[in-house]
Amino acid sequence: NETTSKMESDEKLIDYREEANFQFNDVSFALKSWDIVKSHSDAKIAYINVTTAEERKFSIKLARVGFQVIGEDHNLISNDSNSERINTFETVYSLMESISPSYNQQFQNAVTKKLLKNPN
C-alpha cells in the first residue's frame, strides 16, 4: 500500500527527541522547566520531565501517536502496551491547555509582548 509505505517513511525521518526539543522550546514561556530524559529517549520515543508555571510536575511521552501524560511527577517511564487508554494530545498546545491552568493567559501575554515589540 502506497499510503502505508509513505507513513512508514515519514516516521523514520522524525527524531522524537529533536521534535520534543522544538515543541517544548516553543512553549517554554509557560513552563518553569523541562528536560528530555536522555537515558530513556531515542529517535522513536521521547520522555520529557515538565514543570509548569504552577509548579506541577509531569512526565510526558512523545511518540508517533502524540503527547501523553504518563505521570504526575518527573522520571516516570512507561512502555505500557495499554497506552491507548491514556489521553493523547496531537499538539503541545493542547497538552499545555490540559496541564497548565494559566497557559492560555501566558500565551496571550507572550503574543501581546511580541506584537508590541514589532508593531509593523
C-alpha positions in Angstrom: 0.0 0.0 0.0 1.5 3.3 -1.1 -0.1 5.3 1.8 1.3 2.9 4.4 4.8 3.0 3.0 4.7 6.8 2.9 3.7 6.9 6.6 6.4 4.5 7.5 8.9 6.6 5.5 7.8 9.8 7.2 8.0 8.2 10.6 11.6 7.1 10.0 12.5 10.8 9.4 11.2 12.0 12.7 13.6 12.0 15.7 11.2 12.5 18.6 14.0 13.8 20.8 14.5 16.7 18.4 10.8 17.1 18.0 10.3 17.3 21.7 13.1 19.9 22.0 11.5 22.0 19.2 7.9 21.7 20.7 8.8 22.5 24.3 11.1 25.4 23.3 8.0 26.9 21.6 6.0 26.9 24.9 8.9 27.5 27.3 7.4 30.9 28.2 4.7 28.9 30.1 7.0 26.4 31.8 9.2 26.7 34.9 11.4 23.9 33.4 11.5 21.0 31.1 14.1 18.5 30.0 14.4 15.4 27.9 15.1 12.2 29.8 18.1 11.2 27.7 18.7 7.8 29.3 15.3 6.6 28.2 14.7 8.5 25.0 15.6 7.6 21.4 14.6 8.6 17.9 11.3 6.7 18.2 10.2 8.0 21.6 11.0 10.9 23.9 10.3 11.2 27.6 10.2 14.7 28.9 10.1 16.0 32.5 7.9 19.1 32.7 7.3 21.6 35.5 4.5 24.0 34.7 4.4 27.7 35.9 2.1 26.4 38.6 4.9 24.1 39.9 3.0 21.0 38.8 5.4 18.2 37.7 4.6 15.8 34.8 6.3 13.0 32.9 5.3 13.3 29.2 5.9 10.8 26.5 6.1 11.9 22.8 5.9 9.3 20.1 4.1 8.7 16.8 0.6 8.9 18.5 1.3 12.3 20.0 1.9 13.7 23.5 0.8 11.6 26.5 0.9 12.4 30.2 2.2 9.3 31.8 2.6 10.5 35.4 2.3 13.5 37.8 6.0 13.6 38.8 9.3 13.5 37.0 11.2 10.5 35.7 8.2 8.2 35.3 8.9 6.0 32.3 6.3 3.8 30.7 6.3 1.4 27.9 2.8 0.3 28.8 1.0 -1.5 26.0 -2.3 0.0 27.2 -1.2 3.5 26.2 -4.3 3.9 24.1 -6.2 4.4 27.3 -4.0 7.4 28.2 -5.2 10.8 27.0 -3.3 11.7 23.8 -2.7 15.2 22.6 -1.9 16.0 19.0 -0.2 19.2 19.8 2.0 20.6 22.5 -0.5 23.5 22.8 -3.5 21.2 23.6 -1.3 19.4 26.1 -0.4 22.6 27.8 -4.0 23.7 28.0 -4.7 20.5 29.8 -1.9 20.5 32.3 -1.4 24.2 33.0 -4.4 26.4 34.0 -2.5 29.6 33.3 -1.3 28.5 29.9 -3.8 30.5 27.8 -3.2 33.7 29.7 0.6 33.2 29.4 0.2 32.6 25.7 -1.8 35.8 25.2 0.8 37.7 27.2 3.6 36.3 25.0 1.8 37.2 21.8 1.0 40.7 23.1 4.6 41.2 24.1 5.8 40.2 20.6 3.3 42.4 18.9 4.3 45.4 21.0 7.9 44.7 20.2 7.3 44.6 16.5 4.3 46.8 15.7 4.8 46.6 11.9 
